[in-house]
Amino acid sequence: MPNRIRHILVMTALVFATSALSGCSTINEKLAAGAGNVLPVWAGGEPADVPPRQGTPEYDAFMKERERKRLLPAAERGDDPKAATKPATTSTSTSQDAVH
């Protein structure tokens, strides 16, 4: 087989392989967008506290509620995570104790 025909066959095979692989990535991108919503958390799905996807009506309602809470004073919000996880300190410590 002459070299020219062999090169054409190799190039054709490479073009076919790259087009097949790019087609798989396009399909996987479309499948992954919907499959992430139905997977359980233990299998890599989204947790329950994830905000809604952008562009949906639920997202708009979520952002309005978030903005409303942001405008409230901190004492009225009631969801301060620092207050719930902050341990009560009974000893007198200085700022140098944390460094050493």
N, C-alpha and C positions, 0 to 999 in steps of 0.2 A: 504494500500500500504506500503510495507516495506520501511524502511529508505534508504536502498541501492539503490533501483530503483528510489526513489525520488531524491536522490543526483545526480544520473546519468542524470536524466531529467533536473534538475536545471543547471548542468554543461553544458549540451548540449545546453540549451537555452542561457546561457551566451556566449558560444563560437559562436553561430549563431549571436547573437546581436553584438558582437564585430567585427566579420568579415563583417557584413553588414555595420556597421558604418565606418570601415576603407575603404571599397569600395567607400562609398560616398565621403570621403575626397580626394581620388585619382581622382575621376571624377571631383570634384569641382576644384581641382588644375589645371586640363587640361582645363576646361571651363573658368576659371578666367583669364588665360593667354591671351585668344583671346577676351573675352568679355570686358576687360578693354579698348581695342582699339576702340570699337564702342559705348561705353556709352557717352552721352553728359556730359559736365563738371558739370552742375547743378545736375546731378544724381550720381556724384562721379567718372566720367571718368577723363582721363588725360588731363591737360591743353594743349594749343597749343604750348607753349614754352618748352615742355619737350624734352630732347635730345632723339635721336633714341635708340632703344634697342641694347645692346651689342651683337656683332656677326653678325650684318647686314652690308651690304655695305654702307648704309647711316651713320651708326655709325663710320665706318672708315673714311669717308669723313668729318664727323663732327669733329673727333679728329684731323685730319690733319689741318683743318681750325682753330681749337682752338690753336694748337701748333704754327701755323703761326702767329696768333694774339699775342700769348704770347711772341714771339721773337721780335715783333715790339716795338719800343719805345712808352711810354705811350702817348705822344703827338700825335702820328700818328694813334693810334687805333681808336679814335673817339667814343668809347662806354664807356667812364668813367662814371659810375653811380654817383660817388661822386660829380663830377662837375655839374651834372644836378640837383641834389637834395640839394646841399649846398646853404643855404640862405646867402644873402649878409648881413654882419654885419656892422651896422653904428655906434653903440656905442662902446666906448672903455671899454672892459671888461678884467678882469684879470683872471687868472686860479682859483683864490679863489671864484669868483662869481659862478662858476659852482658847487662848493662844498656846498655853503651855500644856 
